[in-house]
Amino acid sequence: MTDKINSYTGFNDFNPLLETNSLKNDTNLQQALLKTSHGRRAPLTNQASGATAQKGGVFSKIKNVFNRPKDTNLPVPSNSSVGRLGTASRAAAAAAATQKQNIAMHAPLGSTLRRPTTAQKRPTTAIKSAGFMIGSGALGSYVATAGSNQFEKKEEGNDEKVRKMEKIIFDLVEQSCFAYEKNDNKLALEKAEEAMKHEKSLSRFREEKNIGEPDLSLAGFVILHCANMFTKCAMNTEAINLYNLILKNKLLPEHAQIRVNIGNIFLRSKNYTKALKMYRMALDQISEQNAKLKLKIRQNIAATHILMDQYAEAAQVYEIIMQERATYLSGFNLLLCYYTMGQRDKTRQAFNNLLKIPFSNSENDYSISEDKQAILVFEAIRDDRLRQLERKRRRFAEHIIVTAAKIIGSNSDGDFVNGYEWCIEQVRNSSYLELVNGLEIQKAIAYLHEDNFPKAIATLKQFEKAEAKLASAAATNLSLLHFLEKDLNNAHKYADLALKSDKFNPASLTNKGNCCFAQGDYDKARYYYEEALNIDVGFVQALHNLILTLIHSNQYQRVKDLLHKYIVIQPENTQIFCLMAQVLQQTNDIDHAKSWYLQALSIHRTDGRLHRRIGELIDSQGDKSDAIQYYFDAYRHCPCDIQTLEWLASYYIEAQYPEKAVEFCAQAALVKPGEIKWHLMVASCHRRSGDYAAAIEKYKWIHQHFPDDTDCIQFLIKISIDLGLPEREIYENELKKVNKMKDIQLQRKTNADKSQNIVKGRKISSAEHETPRSNRNQTIDDHRKRTPIDLDNTKGVFSQQGPITIHPYIDQFPQQMTHERPKTAISKKETHAIVFDDNDDAAVLLPD
């Protein structure tokens, strides 16, 4: 047990400078302590007699000094406990009671009963003991008492509560701002409203506790933020009420800005009169020192006048702005106002004012010296943010001037050439000299709008020997012009010239690919389109043409990948959705194709062709009940689509509802009145539905407008037989005349072809002339018995543009007439009477 390490070793060691045993004999210290507030206190008497004296310990000795009576020079005894408040005695009594209880309960070895006596002399530390109660002793009593007093929680004051409530309000406003930055307007509004509720609670707490005056700036800040969130959520009425509350109670000094916010709300709600009133009130409340804000408010006033079609008032406001602080946007709007009012001279004056706006180009301010350090500095700042901002402003200014020149060119009383020439002359005399060549190209484009290709080409050819950039742009436009005129040779020539001037021009590469595509060289076309995309990934013209090229090459998987990329670039382009659906349809993925068509339909709901495409996909799956709904929608949105009308008519004919098919056949006949098949279908539907009167009237109308059609005459004969009409013989004679006339036309055409072949040197061989007569007769008989030639596939037989199908009706001709008719290259069909029955289907008249 002697070798056991004592855990309390070293706790009693201390620096000799901290020795306090001799303080009781230090008279000067005692006198000094008596002069303090503690020393002047009255001594406490009648302490509890059962309290144990404090043994040793510096704290008890110093405490007794404070309890010494006044006007005495005697030192305080070391074992005195007169000045204690009874804490030590009560602690000692509690410790004794605990000790007795442990003895009665036969406490284990780890209790305080069997703790070594050294524990009583353990020095105090800043950390409270872990729940152990020291048995006795003044030091232990003091530690328990001092620890409880030291960590006792103090009651919060009103000021501390106010600060905490303000912190909660600021945190809520900050969370609302963060939510708005994340486009979560709903959460931002909730946090703003919660912050306003906490601010009201803070105001009531201040009034109840009478803590100073209410903080109006905090209230105005919270209400302003909540009003802004209401504005972002399109809750205009609530926002205006909060803005008026700020103005009424004068919570914030920025009244003009708040009125501008109210005016913006009225402007968005198209209440232009009130918006104009608010803008003018805000303008009156702003001092002259804040010129920038006054300029912006005047711009809002002018824009409001334009929305109210008050162009004269808007022009006056813009003139004031141009006099105070000229800007490109204000000058351009002033030019538009004059252009709208038809004031040509003032429009040109506004253009000159635009050219007078100074623009400092800092790129020319840096002189390159031979100093390497200066060169490094220049290279470092060549593309910094400030330089990028300057270039952006420069491009905006150039865009404004070029657009203004276009407007003046179109407003030159029909002579746009003089307008462009005047603009070019003015720009040449200004600081924007580099825009002259661009205006010349714009003049060439204006010629294109006037369909004056020769002058456009002549204008662009002037830039063939210009600098590389202009020459490339001009050659690109020339290549496109020749391509539109289907002059592929010159299109190739100027595309190559553009690439020679600038091989990194994606437009020139696309033009070159277009020429190869038109010639059917899809591999080269794909190469040029891919090169254009390597230079500019977002060049959609090259991407679109590459997709079409790959479709012709049946590379559908790559087409799908490119279409997904195309959708990322232009997510609202429904043409991409239709291309994707067509590719999926080619790969027999009908379900996904239908989903892409439905996405396109969600954007363009009134597109009849999209409805028809979806109906075709569903019909291909055999579900006509769902397909008919899409076809009906297609007919409703586009009643002139012949394919939709054809499907609907065929559907009702197959479903044995000819009376419903009449409507769609009649509509198709109105769309294409020159096609006889739709008129025949209308008459056939009337006949099949039992309306013979309407059928015969329609057939008579058809025969009147198409007298050479044999089908109409045959149907007239059939109906005349069924109804017993006397016109049967008339129609039969007309049918004979029509057939005879067509035979004569056929013979003439055949003779003309033979004569043409003889002229070309194609003579009939002598073997054909030496053929025995019997063989020729046998050949003629074979011709009579063979299958007739399909006249639908014969080109140029008759003088009519469309092929005519002949159905002969010869049942009463004399037998010898067949042998007496002249020999032709095309033999006559065997004559058989056409048998009419009630089962002939009008669907055979539908186009293939």
C-alpha positions in Angstrom: 0.0 0.0 0.0 3.0 2.3 0.5 3.9 2.1 -3.2 0.4 3.4 -4.2 0.5 6.7 -5.9 -1.2 9.5 -4.0 -3.5 11.3 -6.3 -3.5 14.4 -4.1 0.2 14.9 -4.2 1.2 18.5 -5.0 -2.1 20.2 -4.3 -0.7 21.8 -1.1 2.3 23.2 -2.8 2.1 27.0 -3.6 4.3 29.9 -4.4 5.7 31.6 -1.2 4.5 34.9 -2.5 1.0 33.7 -1.9 1.6 33.0 1.8 -1.4 34.4 3.8 -0.6 33.1 7.3 1.0 36.4 8.3 -1.8 38.6 7.1 -3.5 38.4 10.5 -0.5 40.3 12.0 -0.4 42.9 9.2 -1.8 46.0 10.9 -1.6 48.2 7.8 -3.6 45.7 5.7 -6.2 45.5 8.4 -6.5 49.3 8.6 -6.9 49.5 4.8 -9.6 46.9 4.8 -11.5 48.7 7.5 -11.7 51.8 5.2 -13.5 49.8 2.5 -17.3 49.3 2.3 -16.9 45.8 3.8 -15.0 47.1 6.8 -17.6 49.8 7.5 -20.4 47.3 7.8 -22.0 46.8 11.2 -20.9 43.5 12.8 -23.4 40.7 12.9 -24.4 39.2 16.3 -26.4 36.4 17.7 -24.9 33.8 15.4 -26.0 30.2 15.8 -24.2 28.7 18.7 -24.0 25.3 17.1 -21.9 26.4 14.3 -18.4 25.0 14.2 -15.4 27.2 14.0 -13.5 27.6 10.8 -10.2 25.8 11.0 -7.4 27.3 9.0 -8.0 28.5 5.5 -7.1 31.9 4.2 -10.6 32.7 3.1 -12.1 32.5 6.6 -9.3 34.6 8.0 -9.8 37.4 5.5 -13.5 37.2 5.9 -13.2 37.8 9.6 -11.2 40.9 9.0 -14.2 42.4 7.2 -16.4 41.6 10.2 -14.1 43.4 12.7 -15.8 46.2 14.6 -15.0 49.8 13.7 -12.5 51.9 15.8 -10.4 49.0 17.1 -6.8 48.2 16.6 -6.9 44.7 17.8 -6.2 41.9 15.3 -9.0 39.6 14.4 -8.6 36.1 16.0 -7.9 33.3 13.5 -10.6 31.0 14.7 -13.4 33.6 14.8 -16.6 32.9 12.9 -18.5 35.9 14.0 -18.7 37.6 10.6 -20.2 34.5 8.7 -23.8 34.6 7.5 -24.4 31.1 8.8 -23.5 29.3 5.6 -20.6 27.4 7.0 -22.5 26.2 10.0 -25.5 25.1 8.0 -23.2 23.3 5.5 -21.4 21.6 8.4 -24.6 20.5 9.9 -25.8 19.1 6.6 -22.5 17.2 6.2 -22.8 15.8 9.8 -26.4 14.6 9.1 -25.2 12.9 5.9 -22.4 11.2 7.7 -24.7 9.9 10.3 -27.1 8.6 7.7 -24.3 6.8 5.9 -23.2 5.1 9.1 -26.8 4.1 9.8 -27.1 2.6 6.3 -23.7 0.9 6.4 -22.3 2.9 3.6 -19.8 1.2 1.3 -16.1 2.0 1.1 -16.5 4.7 -1.5 -18.6 6.9 0.7 -17.4 10.0 2.5 -17.3 8.1 5.7 -14.2 6.2 4.7 -12.7 9.0 2.5 -9.1 9.8 3.5 -8.7 12.8 5.7 -6.7 14.5 3.1 -9.8 15.2 1.2 -10.7 17.9 3.7 -7.5 19.8 2.9 -8.0 19.6 -1.0 -7.6 23.0 -2.4 -10.5 24.7 -4.1 -10.6 24.9 -7.9 -12.7 26.8 -10.5 -14.6 23.6 -11.3 -17.3 22.4 -9.1 -16.9 18.9 -7.6 -18.8 16.1 -9.2 -21.5 15.9 -6.6 -19.4 14.8 -3.6 -20.3 16.3 -0.2 -17.3 17.0 2.0 -17.9 15.9 5.5 -16.8 18.8 7.6 -14.5 21.7 7.7 -14.7 25.4 7.0 -13.1 24.9 3.6 -15.6 22.4 2.4 -18.5 24.5 3.6 -17.1 27.5 1.8 -16.7 25.6 -1.5 -20.3 24.4 -1.5 -21.6 27.8 -0.8 -19.3 29.7 -3.2 -20.0 27.3 -6.0 -23.8 27.6 -5.7 -23.6 31.4 -5.7 -21.1 31.6 -8.5 -23.1 29.7 -11.1 -26.5 30.9 -10.1 -28.5 32.1 -13.2 -29.2 35.8 -13.2 -32.6 37.0 -14.2 -32.6 38.7 -17.7 -33.2 42.3 -17.9 -35.6 44.1 -20.2 -32.8 45.4 -22.4 -31.5 41.9 -22.9 -34.9 40.7 -24.0 -35.2 43.6 -26.4 -31.9 42.7 -28.0 -32.9 39.1 -28.4 -36.2 40.0 -30.0 -34.4 42.3 -32.4 -31.9 39.5 -33.3 -34.8 37.2 -34.1 -36.3 39.8 -36.4 -33.1 40.3 -38.3 -32.6 36.6 -38.6 -36.0 36.2 -40.1 -35.4 39.0 -42.6 -32.1 37.4 -43.6 -33.8 34.0 -44.1 -36.4 35.6 -46.3 -33.7 37.2 -48.5 -31.9 33.9 -48.9 -35.2 32.2 -49.8 -35.9 34.8 -52.4 -32.4 34.3 -53.9 -33.3 30.6 -54.3 -36.5 31.6 -56.1 -38.7 30.3 -53.3 -41.0 33.3 -53.1 -43.5 31.5 -50.9 -41.0 30.8 -48.1 -39.6 34.3 -48.5 -43.1 35.8 -48.0 -43.8 33.6 -44.9 -40.5 34.6 -43.3 -41.2 38.3 -44.0 -44.7 38.1 -42.5 -43.3 36.3 -39.4 -40.7 39.1 -39.0 -43.4 41.7 -39.1 -45.3 39.9 -36.4 -42.2 39.7 -34.2 -41.7 43.4 -34.8 -45.2 44.2 -33.6 -44.6 42.1 -30.5 -41.4 44.0 -29.8 -43.3 47.3 -30.1 -45.9 46.1 -27.6 -43.2 44.9 -25.2 -41.5 48.3 -25.3 -44.8 50.1 -24.5 -45.7 47.7 -21.6 -42.2 48.0 -20.0 -41.8 51.7 -20.9 -38.4 51.1 -22.5 -37.6 54.2 -24.4 -39.3 55.2 -27.6 -40.2 52.7 -30.3 -37.7 52.1 -33.1 -39.4 53.5 -36.2 -36.5 52.6 -38.5 -36.7 49.0 -37.6 -40.5 48.9 -38.1 -40.1 50.7 -41.5 -37.4 48.3 -42.5 -39.4 45.2 -41.7 -42.6 46.6 -43.4 -40.7 47.6 -46.5 -39.2 44.2 -46.8 -42.6 42.5 -46.4 -44.1 44.9 -49.0 -41.4 44.0 -51.5 -42.1 40.3 -51.0 -45.8 40.9 -51.6 -44.8 42.7 -54.8 -42.6 39.7 -55.9 -45.6 37.4 -55.3 -47.9 39.6 -57.4 -50.0 40.5 -54.3 -50.3 44.1 -55.4 -53.1 45.3 -53.1 -51.3 44.1 -49.9 -48.0 45.7 -51.1 -49.7 49.0 -51.8 -51.3 49.0 -48.3 -47.9 48.4 -46.6 -46.2 51.1 -48.7 -49.0 53.6 -47.8 -48.5 52.6 -44.1 -44.9 53.6 -44.3 -45.7 56.9 -46.0 -48.5 57.7 -43.6 -46.5 57.0 -40.4 -43.3 58.4 -41.8 -41.4 55.3 -40.8 -38.7 55.8 -43.4 -37.2 59.0 -44.9 -37.0 57.7 -48.4 -40.6 58.7 -49.5 -39.6 59.2 -53.2 -38.3 55.7 -53.7 -41.4 54.2 -52.0 -43.7 56.2 -54.4 -41.6 54.9 -57.3 -42.3 51.3 -56.1 -46.1 52.1 -55.9 -45.9 53.5 -59.4 -44.2 50.4 -60.7 -47.1 48.3 -59.2 -49.6 50.5 -61.0 -47.6 50.2 -64.2 -47.6 46.4 -64.1 -51.3 46.4 -63.4 -51.8 48.7 -66.5 -53.2 51.6 -64.4 -51.1 54.1 -66.3 -52.7 57.3 -64.9 -52.0 56.5 -61.3 -48.5 55.2 -62.2 -47.8 58.6 -63.9 -49.1 60.4 -60.8 -46.8 58.5 -58.5 -43.8 59.0 -60.7 -44.3 62.8 -60.8 -44.8 63.0 -57.0 -41.6 61.1 -56.6 -39.8 63.4 -59.0 -40.9 66.5 -57.0 -39.6 65.1 -53.7 -36.1 64.3 -55.0 -33.4 67.0 -54.6 -31.2 68.1 -57.4 -28.2 66.4 -55.9 -29.7 63.0 -56.7 -29.5 63.5 -60.5 -29.2 59.8 -61.3 -32.4 58.9 -59.6 -34.3 61.8 -61.2 -33.0 60.5 -64.6 -34.4 57.0 -64.0 -37.8 58.4 -62.9 -38.0 60.6 -66.0 -37.3 57.5 -68.1 -40.2 55.7 -66.3 -42.5 58.7 -67.0 -41.5 58.7 -70.7 -42.1 54.9 -71.0 -45.6 55.4 -69.4 -46.5 58.0 -72.0 -45.5 55.6 -74.7 -47.7 52.9 -73.2 -50.5 55.5 -73.2 -49.8 56.3 -76.9 -48.8 59.8 -76.0 -45.7 60.0 -78.2 -45.4 63.8 -78.2 -45.3 64.0 -74.4 -42.8 61.1 -74.3 -40.6 62.9 -76.8 -40.6 66.0 -74.7 -39.4 64.0 -71.6 -36.7 62.3 -73.7 -35.5 65.6 -75.0 -35.0 66.8 -71.4 -33.1 63.6 -70.6 -30.8 64.0 -73.7 -30.0 67.6 -72.6 -29.1 66.7 -69.0 -27.4 63.3 -69.5 -27.5 61.7 -73.0 -27.7 57.9 -73.1 -28.0 55.5 -76.0 -31.3 54.0 -74.8 -33.0 57.4 -74.3 -31.7 58.7 -77.7 -33.0 55.6 -79.4 -36.4 55.9 -77.8 -36.6 59.5 -78.8 -35.8 58.4 -82.4 -38.6 55.9 -82.2 -41.1 58.5 -81.0 -40.3 60.8 -83.9 -40.5 57.8 -86.3 -43.9 56.9 -85.0 -45.1 60.4 -85.4 -43.8 60.5 -89.0 -41.4 63.4 -88.4 -38.6 62.5 -90.8 -36.3 65.5 -90.1 -36.4 65.1 -86.3 -35.7 61.4 -86.7 -32.5 62.1 -88.6 -31.7 64.8 -86.0 -32.1 62.1 -83.2 -29.8 59.9 -85.2 -27.1 62.6 -85.3 -27.5 63.0 -81.5 -26.8 59.4 -81.0 -23.6 59.7 -83.0 -22.5 62.6 -80.8 -22.7 60.6 -77.6 -19.0 60.2 -76.5 -17.6 56.7 -76.0 -14.2 56.3 -74.5 -12.4 53.2 -75.7 -9.7 52.4 -73.2 -8.2 49.7 -75.4 -6.4 52.4 -77.3 -5.2 54.2 -74.2 -2.5 51.7 -73.4 0.7 52.1 -75.4 2.8 49.0 -75.8 6.4 49.8 -74.9 9.4 47.6 -75.0 9.4 47.2 -71.3 8.7 43.6 -70.5 7.0 44.5 -67.2 4.7 46.8 -69.0 3.9 44.1 -71.6 3.0 41.7 -68.8 0.8 44.2 -67.1 -1.0 44.9 -70.4 -1.6 41.2 -71.1 -2.9 40.8 -67.6 -5.5 43.5 -67.9 -6.4 42.7 -71.6 -9.4 40.6 -70.6 -10.3 41.7 -67.1 -13.8 42.4 -65.9 -13.6 46.1 -66.6 -12.4 45.5 -70.2 -15.3 43.0 -70.7 -17.8 45.6 -69.4 -16.4 48.1 -71.9 -16.7 45.8 -74.8 -20.2 44.9 -73.8 -21.2 48.6 -73.7 -19.5 49.1 -77.0 -21.4 46.3 -78.7 -24.7 47.7 -77.2 -23.9 51.2 -78.6 -23.1 49.7 -82.1 -26.3 47.7 -82.0 -28.3 50.8 -81.2 -26.7 52.8 -84.1 -27.1 50.0 -86.7 -30.8 49.5 -85.7 -31.5 53.2 -85.9 -29.9 53.2 -89.4 -32.2 50.4 -90.4 -35.2 52.4 -89.2 -34.2 55.5 -91.1 -33.5 53.4 -94.2 -37.0 52.0 -94.1 -38.5 55.4 -93.5 -37.1 57.1 -96.6 -40.4 57.2 -98.6 -39.8 53.9 -100.3 -36.3 54.8 -101.4 -34.3 52.9 -98.8 -31.1 53.3 -100.7 -31.0 57.0 -100.1 -31.7 56.4 -96.4 -28.9 54.0 -96.0 -26.5 56.3 -98.0 -27.4 59.2 -95.7 -26.7 57.1 -92.6 -23.5 55.8 -94.0 -22.3 59.3 -94.7 -23.2 60.5 -91.2 -21.4 57.5 -89.6 -18.3 58.0 -91.7 -18.0 61.5 -90.3 -18.4 60.4 -86.7 -16.3 58.4 -84.2 -18.0 55.2 -85.2 -16.2 54.9 -88.5 -15.8 51.1 -88.2 -19.6 50.7 -88.6 -19.6 51.9 -92.2 -18.9 48.5 -93.7 -21.5 46.9 -91.5 -24.1 49.3 -92.8 -23.1 48.5 -96.3 -23.9 44.8 -95.6 -27.2 45.9 -94.1 -28.0 47.7 -97.3 -27.3 44.5 -99.2 -29.7 42.7 -96.9 -32.3 45.4 -97.5 -32.0 44.6 -101.2 -32.7 41.0 -100.4 -35.9 42.0 -98.6 -36.9 43.7 -101.8 -36.1 40.6 -103.8 -33.5 42.5 -105.7 -30.8 39.8 -105.8 -28.6 41.4 -108.5 -28.0 44.6 -106.5 -27.5 42.7 -103.3 -24.8 40.6 -105.0 -23.2 43.6 -106.6 -23.1 45.3 -103.1 -21.6 42.3 -101.4 -19.0 41.8 -104.1 -17.4 45.1 -103.2 -16.1 43.5 -100.0 -14.2 40.7 -101.8 -10.9 42.6 -101.4 -11.7 44.1 -98.0 -10.2 43.0 -94.7 -10.6 39.3 -93.7 -13.5 39.7 -91.4 -15.6 41.8 -93.8 -14.7 39.7 -96.8 -15.7 36.5 -95.0 -19.1 38.0 -94.0 -19.7 39.2 -97.5 -18.7 35.9 -99.1 -20.9 34.1 -96.6 -24.0 36.1 -97.7 -23.1 35.7 -101.4 -22.9 31.9 -100.9 -26.3 31.9 -99.3 -27.8 34.0 -102.1 -26.5 31.7 -104.8 -27.7 28.7 -102.8 -31.2 30.2 -102.6 -31.1 30.7 -106.4 -30.0 27.0 -106.7 -26.7 28.1 -108.3 -24.6 25.5 -106.5 -21.4 26.2 -108.4 -21.3 29.9 -107.3 -22.5 28.9 -103.8 -19.5 26.5 -103.5 -17.2 29.2 -104.9 -18.1 31.9 -102.4 -18.3 29.4 -99.5 -14.7 28.5 -100.3 -13.8 32.1 -100.5 -15.3 32.8 -97.1 -13.4 29.9 -95.6 -10.2 31.1 -97.2 -10.7 34.5 -95.5 -11.8 33.1 -92.2 -11.6 29.4 -91.7 -13.2 29.6 -88.3 -16.4 31.1 -89.5 -19.2 28.6 -88.6 -21.7 30.2 -91.0 -19.4 29.6 -93.9 -18.9 26.0 -92.9 -22.6 25.6 -92.7 -23.1 27.0 -96.2 -20.5 24.7 -97.5 -22.3 21.8 -95.9 -25.6 22.9 -97.3 -24.1 22.8 -100.8 -22.8 19.2 -100.3 -26.2 18.2 -98.8 -28.0 19.5 -101.9 -25.7 17.5 -104.1 -26.4 14.3 -102.1 -22.9 14.1 -100.7 -23.9 13.4 -97.1 -20.5 12.5 -95.8 -18.9 15.8 -96.7 -22.0 17.7 -95.5 -21.7 15.9 -92.1 -18.0 16.8 -92.0 -18.6 20.6 -92.5 -21.5 20.6 -90.0 -19.3 18.9 -87.4 -16.5 21.4 -88.0 -18.9 24.3 -87.5 -20.1 22.8 -84.2 -16.5 22.3 -83.1 -16.0 26.1 -83.5 -19.3 27.1 -82.0 -21.1 24.5 -80.0 -24.3 26.5 -79.8 -24.6 27.1 -83.6 -28.1 25.7 -84.0 -28.2 25.9 -87.8 -25.3 23.5 -88.2 -26.8 21.3 -85.5 -30.2 21.1 -87.1 -28.7 20.4 -90.5 -26.4 17.7 -89.1 -29.4 16.0 -87.6 -31.2 16.0 -91.0 -28.0 14.6 -92.6 -27.8 11.8 -90.1 -31.5 11.0 -90.6 -30.8 10.5 -94.3 -27.9 8.2 -93.3 -30.1 6.2 -91.0 -27.9 6.9 -87.9 -30.8 7.1 -85.5 -28.9 6.6 -82.3 -26.6 9.5 -82.9 -29.6 11.6 -84.0 -31.2 11.0 -80.6 -28.1 12.2 -78.8 -27.9 15.3 -80.9 -31.6 16.0 -80.4 -31.2 15.8 -76.6 -28.4 18.4 -76.9 -30.6 20.5 -79.2 -33.4 20.5 -76.6 -31.0 21.8 -73.9 -30.1 24.7 -76.2 -33.7 25.5 -77.2 -36.1 23.9 -74.8 -39.2 25.6 -76.2 -38.7 24.6 -79.8 -41.5 22.2 -80.7 -39.8 21.4 -84.1 -37.2 19.5 -82.1 -39.9 17.5 -80.3 -41.4 16.5 -83.6 -38.0 15.5 -85.0 -37.4 13.3 -82.0 -40.9 11.7 -82.4 -40.2 11.0 -86.1 -36.9 9.3 -85.3 -38.5 7.2 -82.6 -41.3 6.3 -85.0 -38.7 5.2 -87.5 -37.2 2.9 -84.8 -40.7 1.5 -83.9 -40.7 3.1 -80.5 -44.3 4.3 -80.8 -44.9 5.0 -77.1 -42.0 7.3 -76.7 -42.8 9.0 -80.0 -46.3 9.6 -78.8 -45.0 11.2 -75.6 -42.8 13.6 -77.6 -45.7 14.6 -79.7 -47.8 15.2 -76.6 -45.0 17.5 -75.3 -45.2 19.5 -78.5 -48.9 19.6 -78.2 -48.8 21.0 -74.7 -47.0 24.1 -76.1 -49.1 24.4 -79.3 -52.6 23.1 -78.4 -54.3 24.4 -81.5 -51.9 22.7 -84.0 -54.1 20.4 -86.1 -51.2 18.6 -87.7 -49.9 17.5 -84.2 -53.3 16.1 -83.4 -53.3 14.2 -86.6 -49.8 12.8 -86.0 -50.8 11.5 -82.6 -53.9 10.0 -84.2 -51.8 8.3 -86.8 -49.6 6.7 -84.1 -52.6 5.5 -82.2 -54.2 4.2 -85.3 -51.1 2.3 -86.2 -51.5 0.4 -82.9 -55.0 -0.6 -83.9 -56.9 1.7 -81.4 -59.3 3.6 -83.6 -61.6 4.6 -80.8 -58.8 6.8 -79.2 -57.5 7.8 -82.6 -60.8 9.3 -83.7 -60.7 11.8 -80.8 -57.4 13.2 -82.0 -58.6 13.3 -85.6 -61.7 15.2 -84.5 -59.5 17.7 -82.7 -57.3 18.0 -85.8 -60.4 18.6 -87.9 -61.7 21.2 -85.4 -58.4 23.2 -85.4 -57.6 22.7 -89.1 -60.7 21.8 -91.2 -58.7 22.1 -94.5 -56.3 19.2 -93.8 -57.0 16.7 -96.6 -55.4 13.8 -94.8 -57.6 14.3 -91.7 -60.7 14.5 -93.9 -59.7 11.4 -95.8 -59.2 9.4 -92.6 -62.5 10.5 -91.0 -64.4 9.8 -94.2 -62.8 6.3 -94.5 -63.5 5.6 -90.8 -67.3 6.3 -91.2 -67.5 4.4 -94.5 -65.9 1.3 -92.9 -68.2 1.7 -89.9 -71.2 1.7 -92.2 -72.2 5.3 -91.4 -72.2 6.9 -94.9 -74.5 9.8 -93.8 -71.7 11.0 -91.4 -69.0 10.5 -94.0 -70.9 12.9 -96.3 -69.8 15.9 -94.2 -66.1 15.2 -94.5 -66.2 14.2 -98.2 -68.0 17.5 -99.0 -65.4 19.4 -97.0 -62.7 17.7 -99.0 -64.5 18.6 -102.2 -64.4 22.2 -101.1 -60.7 22.1 -100.3 -59.8 20.4 -103.7 -62.7 21.1 -106.1 -60.6 20.0 -109.1 -60.3 16.4 -107.9 -63.4 14.4 -109.1 -62.9 11.6 -106.6 -64.2 13.7 -103.7 -67.3 14.6 -105.6 -67.9 10.9 -106.5 -67.5 10.0 -102.8 -70.1 12.5 -101.8 -72.5 11.1 -104.4 -71.6 7.5 -103.4 -72.3 8.2 -99.7 -75.7 9.6 -100.6 -76.5 6.6 -102.7 -75.4 4.1 -100.0 -77.4 6.0 -97.3 -80.5 5.6 -99.5 -80.8 9.2 -100.6 -81.1 8.5 -104.3 -82.5 12.0 -105.1 -79.4 13.7 -103.7 -77.1 11.1 -105.3 -78.5 11.5 -108.8 -78.4 15.3 -108.4 -74.7 15.1 -107.4 -73.9 12.7 -110.3 -75.6 15.1 -112.7 -73.5 18.0 -111.3 -70.4 15.9 -111.7 -71.3 14.9 -115.3 -71.9 18.6 -116.1 -68.5 19.7 -114.8 -66.5 16.5 -115.8 -68.2 15.3 -119.0 -65.4 12.9 -119.9 -65.5 10.9 -116.7 -66.8 7.4 -117.4 -67.3 6.4 -113.7 -69.9 9.2 -113.3 -71.7 8.1 -116.4 -71.7 4.5 -115.3 -73.2 5.4 -111.9 -75.9 7.5 -113.7 -76.8 4.5 -115.8 -77.0 2.3 -112.7 -79.3 4.7 -110.8 -81.4 5.2 -113.9 -81.9 1.4 -114.1 -82.7 1.1 -110.4 -85.2 4.0 -110.5 -86.5 3.3 -114.0 -85.6 6.7 -115.3 -85.8 7.3 -119.1 -82.4 9.0 -119.2 -80.7 5.6 -119.3 -80.3 5.5 -123.1 -79.0 9.1 -123.1 -76.2 8.2 -120.7 -75.4 5.0 -122.5 -74.9 6.8 -125.8 -72.8 9.4 -124.0 -70.6 6.6 -122.6 -70.1 5.2 -126.1 -69.1 8.6 -127.4 -66.6 9.1 -124.5 -65.0 5.7 -124.9 -64.7 6.2 -128.7 -63.2 9.6 -128.2 -60.6 8.2 -125.8 -59.7 5.4 -128.2 -59.1 8.0 -131.0 -57.0 10.1 -128.6 -55.0 7.0 -127.7 -54.4 6.1 -131.3 -53.2 9.6 -132.1 -50.9 9.5 -129.2 -49.4 6.2 -130.3 -48.9 7.3 -133.9 -47.2 10.5 -132.7 -44.8 8.4 -130.5 -44.0 6.2 -133.6 -43.3 9.2 -135.7 -41.1 10.6 -133.1 -39.1 7.4 -132.8 -38.6 7.3 -136.6 -37.3 10.8 -136.6 -34.8 9.8 -133.9 -33.6 7.0 -136.1 -35.4 4.2 -134.3 -36.8 2.3 -137.3 -38.8 -0.9 -137.1 -36.6 -3.9 -137.9 -37.2 -5.8 -141.1 -37.9 -8.9 -139.1 -41.1 -7.3 -137.8 -42.2 -6.6 -141.4 -41.5 -10.1 -142.5 -43.5 -11.7 -139.8 -46.2 -13.9 -141.2 -49.7 -12.5 -141.2 -51.0 -15.4 -139.2 -48.5 -14.7 -136.5 -49.5 -11.1 -136.4 -53.2 -12.1 -136.2 -52.3 -14.4 -133.4 -50.4 -11.6 -131.7 -53.4 -9.4 -132.0 -55.6 -12.1 -130.4 -53.1 -12.4 -127.6 -53.3 -8.7 -127.1 -57.0 -8.8 -126.8 -56.8 -11.5 -124.1 -54.0 -10.2 -122.0 -54.3 -8.0 -118.9 -54.9 -4.4 -119.9 -52.1 -1.9 -119.2 -52.4 0.0 -115.9 -53.1 3.5 -117.2 -52.4 5.0 -113.8 -48.7 4.3 -114.3 -48.6 5.4 -118.0 -47.3 8.9 -118.5 -48.4 11.2 -121.3 -51.1 9.0 -122.8 -53.8 11.6 -122.8 -53.7 15.3 -122.9 -55.1 15.6 -119.4 -52.7 16.2 -116.6 -53.8 13.4 -114.3 -54.2 9.7 -115.3 -57.7 8.6 -116.2 -58.9 5.0 -115.4 -61.2 3.7 -118.2 -63.9 1.2 -117.2 -65.6 0.3 -120.6 -69.3 -0.4 -120.6 -70.0 -2.2 -123.9 -72.8 -4.7 -123.7 -74.9 -3.8 -126.8 -72.2 -3.1 -129.4 -72.3 -5.3 -132.6 -69.9 -8.2 -132.5 -68.2 -7.2 -135.8 -67.2 -3.8 -134.4 -64.4 -5.3 -132.5 -62.8 -6.7 -135.7 -63.2 -3.5 -137.6 -61.7 -1.1 -135.1 -58.1 0.0 -136.1 -55.0 -1.7 -134.7 -53.3 0.2 -131.9 -50.3 -0.4 -129.7 -52.6 -0.9 -126.7 -55.2 -3.6 -127.2 -58.8 -3.3 -126.2 -60.0 -5.0 -123.1 -62.5 -7.8 -123.4 -65.9 -6.3 -123.2 -67.9 -7.3 -120.2 -70.9 -5.7 -118.8 -70.3 -4.0 -115.4 -72.4 -5.6 -112.7 -73.7 -3.1 -110.2 -74.8 -4.4 -106.8 -75.5 -2.9 -103.5 -72.2 -4.2 -102.0 -69.8 -2.0 -104.0 -67.8 -0.1 -101.5 -67.2 3.6 -101.9 -63.9 3.2 -100.0 -62.3 2.0 -103.3 -62.5 5.6 -104.4 -60.3 6.8 -101.7 -56.8 7.8 -102.8 -53.9 5.4 -102.1 
